Structures are given as structure tokens and as C-alpha cells.
Amino acid sequence: MHRKILGGVAATAAALAIAAPAHAQEVIPPAQPSTPTPSVSPAQPAAPAATIGFGSHCSVARSRHGYTYAVCSVQAANVPAGQTATLSYSSNLRAFKPRTNGTWSGTTGTISLSNDSVSGSPSNVTTNVKLAFKGKTVAQVRKELVIAATGSSGAGIVQPIAGG
């Protein structure tokens, strides 16, 4: 009888040993930190800053009035609505203002580009600098002309030099 009891106890112990691991597989979550971790919200994309500069090159031609002239584009990008971007420039060649119809620029000057958009969003604006030169050929102006930005307001300068 003693063997039967020990056998029964052994069988019960064996059954409990098999069942215990299944019961003991309870998942215990890791301890939470005592200080909460701050949540980081996604950054709001900043509006791109306004930029201003000269185009890639200037067009040079000969006038029927006997002088050579250069036309250089000035471009402002992302100018906020209702705002103005200005670019001050200086030419290495002495320019003059012909007495013809048209808007001619001097050797030094300031160009203003305004965004008069009614949509309220940033816009790109383009204008030209027109310079006339006495006593220079088209080839001389193409070779020698350098127009350099000397300052800006309302925008960062991205293309500071233009040439023929």
C-alpha cells in the first residue's frame, strides 16, 4: 500500500510537473519607466526662404543706333505675397542710358521684384537688367561683361554674378 501511495503521489507530481510549465508561461510585461518619455511631434515644414539672383547668362546684341547692349535676367523665387525682394548690382563696364524708348539700367543700380499675387501664396518673379555700352563690340561685351550683386533685401542671393 505504501507503494501505491508513493506511486500515486509520483504520478500526481509528474502530472503537475507537466502542467506547471504551461501554467507558468504567463508573460510579465517589462517595468515602465518612472518618468514619461516626451512625444516628439513631426516638424512642420518651413516655407522655403525667398531667393534672388541673375539668370545663367546675358544676351548681347548690337543696336541699329550703333551701341552694344546686354539684357540679363534677374529672378526671385518664393517671394511671399505682398512682399518685395531687391537686388543691388554693379557692372564692370561703364553703361549709358540711350535716348530710345525702353527702360535702361545704369552701371550700378537696384532691381525690385514684387509679388503682387492675390492668391496669398509665394511666387516667382522675373525681370531684366538692360545695359547699353558705347564703343564696344558684341564680342568685347560678351568677353568682358561681369555684373555682380552687391547686396539684397528680402531674399538671399543664389546667383551673384552674370556675364555676357
MINU-194821 format. One record per residue (C-alpha): residue number from 1; residue in three letters; x, y, z. Coordinates in Angstrom, 3 decimals. Example, Ala and Ser with C-alpha at 12.3 -4.5 7.8 and 13.67 -1.06 7.14 Angstrom:
% residues 2
+-----+-----+----------+----------+----------+
:   k :   r :        x :        y :        z :
+-----+-----+----------+----------+----------+
:   1 : ALA :   12.300 :   -4.500 :    7.800 :
:   2 : SER :   13.670 :   -1.060 :    7.140 :
+-----+-----+----------+----------+----------+
This chain:
% residues 164
+-----+-----+----------+----------+----------+
:   k :   r :        x :        y :        z :
+-----+-----+----------+----------+----------+
:   1 : MET :    0.000 :    0.000 :    0.000 :
:   2 : HIS :    2.831 :    2.253 :    0.714 :
:   3 : ARG :    3.987 :    1.677 :   -2.846 :
:   4 : LYS :    0.593 :    2.528 :   -4.209 :
:   5 : ILE :    0.560 :    5.825 :   -2.328 :
:   6 : LEU :    4.050 :    6.677 :   -3.430 :
:   7 : GLY :    3.141 :    5.697 :   -6.967 :
:   8 : GLY :    0.036 :    7.883 :   -6.819 :
:   9 : VAL :    1.994 :   10.770 :   -5.390 :
:  10 : ALA :    4.665 :   10.315 :   -8.041 :
:  11 : ALA :    2.028 :   10.222 :  -10.785 :
:  12 : THR :    0.368 :   13.340 :   -9.397 :
:  13 : ALA :    3.731 :   15.079 :   -9.108 :
:  14 : ALA :    4.561 :   14.126 :  -12.690 :
:  15 : ALA :    1.203 :   15.440 :  -13.913 :
:  16 : LEU :    1.751 :   18.681 :  -12.036 :
:  17 : ALA :    5.276 :   18.983 :  -13.448 :
:  18 : ILE :    3.917 :   18.675 :  -16.987 :
:  19 : ALA :    1.032 :   21.064 :  -16.352 :
:  20 : ALA :    3.068 :   23.585 :  -14.375 :
:  21 : PRO :    5.215 :   24.846 :  -17.254 :
:  22 : ALA :    2.096 :   25.614 :  -19.312 :
:  23 : HIS :    0.596 :   27.454 :  -16.380 :
:  24 : ALA :    3.907 :   29.193 :  -15.578 :
:  25 : GLN :    4.282 :   30.702 :  -19.100 :
:  26 : GLU :    2.473 :   33.828 :  -18.067 :
:  27 : VAL :    4.084 :   36.879 :  -19.749 :
:  28 : ILE :    5.159 :   39.592 :  -17.371 :
:  29 : PRO :    5.455 :   42.998 :  -19.059 :
:  30 : PRO :    8.696 :   44.941 :  -18.519 :
:  31 : ALA :    8.683 :   47.594 :  -15.859 :
:  32 : GLN :    7.559 :   51.013 :  -17.122 :
:  33 : PRO :    9.962 :   53.933 :  -16.655 :
:  34 : SER :    9.057 :   56.232 :  -13.816 :
:  35 : THR :    9.264 :   59.380 :  -15.995 :
:  36 : PRO :    7.151 :   59.525 :  -19.119 :
:  37 : THR :    9.015 :   59.873 :  -22.428 :
:  38 : PRO :    8.042 :   63.087 :  -24.191 :
:  39 : SER :    6.375 :   62.526 :  -27.517 :
:  40 : VAL :    8.004 :   64.245 :  -30.465 :
:  41 : SER :    5.579 :   65.672 :  -32.970 :
:  42 : PRO :    6.605 :   65.783 :  -36.618 :
:  43 : ALA :    8.225 :   69.067 :  -37.563 :
:  44 : GLN :    6.151 :   71.477 :  -39.562 :
:  45 : PRO :    7.827 :   72.053 :  -42.918 :
:  46 : ALA :    9.133 :   75.582 :  -43.059 :
:  47 : ALA :    8.240 :   77.718 :  -46.022 :
:  48 : PRO :   11.249 :   77.986 :  -48.315 :
:  49 : ALA :   13.096 :   81.259 :  -47.996 :
:  50 : ALA :   12.949 :   83.777 :  -50.818 :
:  51 : THR :   15.982 :   83.819 :  -53.108 :
:  52 : ILE :   17.140 :   86.232 :  -55.787 :
:  53 : GLY :   19.867 :   86.153 :  -58.406 :
:  54 : PHE :   20.867 :   86.596 :  -62.020 :
:  55 : GLY :   19.998 :   84.166 :  -64.801 :
:  56 : SER :   22.623 :   81.868 :  -66.267 :
:  57 : HIS :   23.848 :   84.297 :  -68.974 :
:  58 : CYS :   23.155 :   87.623 :  -70.648 :
:  59 : SER :   22.020 :   88.179 :  -74.225 :
:  60 : VAL :   24.298 :   90.606 :  -76.067 :
:  61 : ALA :   23.428 :   92.328 :  -79.345 :
:  62 : ARG :   24.172 :   95.370 :  -81.476 :
:  63 : SER :   21.592 :   98.150 :  -81.749 :
:  64 : ARG :   20.688 :   99.748 :  -85.067 :
:  65 : HIS :   21.604 :  103.028 :  -83.317 :
:  66 : GLY :   25.261 :  101.987 :  -83.073 :
:  67 : TYR :   25.705 :  100.824 :  -79.491 :
:  68 : THR :   26.003 :   97.352 :  -77.992 :
:  69 : TYR :   23.594 :   96.258 :  -75.297 :
:  70 : ALA :   23.188 :   93.348 :  -72.882 :
:  71 : VAL :   19.972 :   92.020 :  -71.358 :
:  72 : CYS :   20.390 :   89.940 :  -68.185 :
:  73 : SER :   17.512 :   88.292 :  -66.342 :
:  74 : VAL :   17.008 :   88.687 :  -62.611 :
:  75 : GLN :   14.912 :   86.013 :  -60.912 :
:  76 : ALA :   13.366 :   85.957 :  -57.452 :
:  77 : ALA :   11.883 :   82.707 :  -56.147 :
:  78 : ASN :    9.405 :   82.089 :  -53.302 :
:  79 : VAL :    8.699 :   85.771 :  -52.711 :
:  80 : PRO :    5.851 :   85.960 :  -50.146 :
:  81 : ALA :    2.622 :   87.597 :  -51.315 :
:  82 : GLY :    2.683 :   91.356 :  -50.893 :
:  83 : GLN :    6.466 :   91.405 :  -50.354 :
:  84 : THR :    9.351 :   92.793 :  -52.420 :
:  85 : ALA :   12.836 :   91.379 :  -52.970 :
:  86 : THR :   15.580 :   93.765 :  -54.106 :
:  87 : LEU :   18.993 :   93.159 :  -55.632 :
:  88 : SER :   21.722 :   95.789 :  -55.852 :
:  89 : TYR :   24.236 :   95.301 :  -58.658 :
:  90 : SER :   27.331 :   96.790 :  -60.251 :
:  91 : SER :   28.735 :   96.326 :  -63.776 :
:  92 : ASN :   32.422 :   96.307 :  -64.576 :
:  93 : LEU :   31.732 :   98.077 :  -67.905 :
:  94 : ARG :   30.548 :  101.684 :  -67.965 :
:  95 : ALA :   26.972 :  101.784 :  -69.187 :
:  96 : PHE :   24.966 :  104.684 :  -70.575 :
:  97 : LYS :   21.239 :  105.290 :  -70.992 :
:  98 : PRO :   20.258 :  105.679 :  -74.648 :
:  99 : ARG :   17.561 :  108.173 :  -75.620 :
: 100 : THR :   15.319 :  105.461 :  -77.013 :
: 101 : ASN :   12.059 :  104.160 :  -75.689 :
: 102 : GLY :   12.626 :  101.489 :  -73.088 :
: 103 : THR :   13.907 :  101.110 :  -69.586 :
: 104 : TRP :   17.693 :  101.187 :  -69.398 :
: 105 : SER :   19.763 :  100.437 :  -66.316 :
: 106 : GLY :   22.885 :  102.237 :  -65.182 :
: 107 : THR :   26.343 :  100.899 :  -64.317 :
: 108 : THR :   25.112 :  100.432 :  -60.751 :
: 109 : GLY :   21.572 :  100.161 :  -59.505 :
: 110 : THR :   18.900 :   98.291 :  -57.602 :
: 111 : ILE :   16.269 :   95.985 :  -59.056 :
: 112 : SER :   12.990 :   95.437 :  -57.171 :
: 113 : LEU :   10.795 :   92.396 :  -57.729 :
: 114 : SER :    7.363 :   92.409 :  -56.071 :
: 115 : ASN :    4.886 :   89.597 :  -55.577 :
: 116 : ASP :    1.535 :   91.267 :  -56.185 :
: 117 : SER :   -0.273 :   87.914 :  -56.167 :
: 118 : VAL :   -3.835 :   87.917 :  -54.899 :
: 119 : SER :   -3.691 :   84.194 :  -54.092 :
: 120 : GLY :   -1.636 :   84.861 :  -50.971 :
: 121 : SER :    0.996 :   82.254 :  -51.774 :
: 122 : PRO :    4.721 :   82.704 :  -52.512 :
: 123 : SER :    5.543 :   83.320 :  -56.143 :
: 124 : ASN :    8.449 :   83.504 :  -58.585 :
: 125 : VAL :    9.113 :   86.884 :  -60.220 :
: 126 : THR :   11.421 :   87.714 :  -63.148 :
: 127 : THR :   12.637 :   90.977 :  -64.689 :
: 128 : ASN :   15.596 :   92.143 :  -66.776 :
: 129 : VAL :   18.564 :   94.469 :  -66.446 :
: 130 : LYS :   19.275 :   96.239 :  -69.745 :
: 131 : LEU :   22.690 :   97.858 :  -70.116 :
: 132 : ALA :   23.973 :   99.810 :  -73.150 :
: 133 : PHE :   27.661 :  100.335 :  -73.968 :
: 134 : LYS :   29.280 :  102.876 :  -76.318 :
: 135 : GLY :   32.377 :  101.973 :  -78.291 :
: 136 : LYS :   32.244 :   98.212 :  -77.556 :
: 137 : THR :   31.649 :   95.393 :  -79.988 :
: 138 : VAL :   29.369 :   92.435 :  -79.254 :
: 139 : ALA :   32.443 :   90.192 :  -78.874 :
: 140 : GLN :   34.078 :   92.601 :  -76.400 :
: 141 : VAL :   30.948 :   92.837 :  -74.247 :
: 142 : ARG :   30.482 :   89.035 :  -74.264 :
: 143 : LYS :   34.091 :   88.567 :  -73.183 :
: 144 : GLU :   34.423 :   91.390 :  -70.643 :
: 145 : LEU :   30.996 :   91.976 :  -69.067 :
: 146 : VAL :   30.556 :   90.997 :  -65.424 :
: 147 : ILE :   27.550 :   92.141 :  -63.418 :
: 148 : ALA :   27.901 :   91.397 :  -59.717 :
: 149 : ALA :   25.335 :   91.505 :  -56.942 :
: 150 : THR :   26.414 :   93.924 :  -54.229 :
: 151 : GLY :   23.551 :   93.303 :  -51.789 :
: 152 : SER :   19.959 :   92.237 :  -51.393 :
: 153 : SER :   16.931 :   92.838 :  -49.240 :
: 154 : GLY :   14.049 :   90.438 :  -48.597 :
: 155 : ALA :   15.831 :   87.462 :  -50.184 :
: 156 : GLY :   19.085 :   85.527 :  -50.132 :
: 157 : ILE :   21.381 :   85.780 :  -53.164 :
: 158 : VAL :   21.797 :   82.491 :  -55.048 :
: 159 : GLN :   23.405 :   83.540 :  -58.388 :
: 160 : PRO :   25.540 :   86.598 :  -57.592 :
: 161 : ILE :   27.258 :   87.058 :  -60.988 :
: 162 : ALA :   26.077 :   87.398 :  -64.587 :
: 163 : GLY :   28.184 :   87.787 :  -67.682 :
: 164 : GLY :   27.998 :   88.011 :  -71.432 :
+-----+-----+----------+----------+----------+
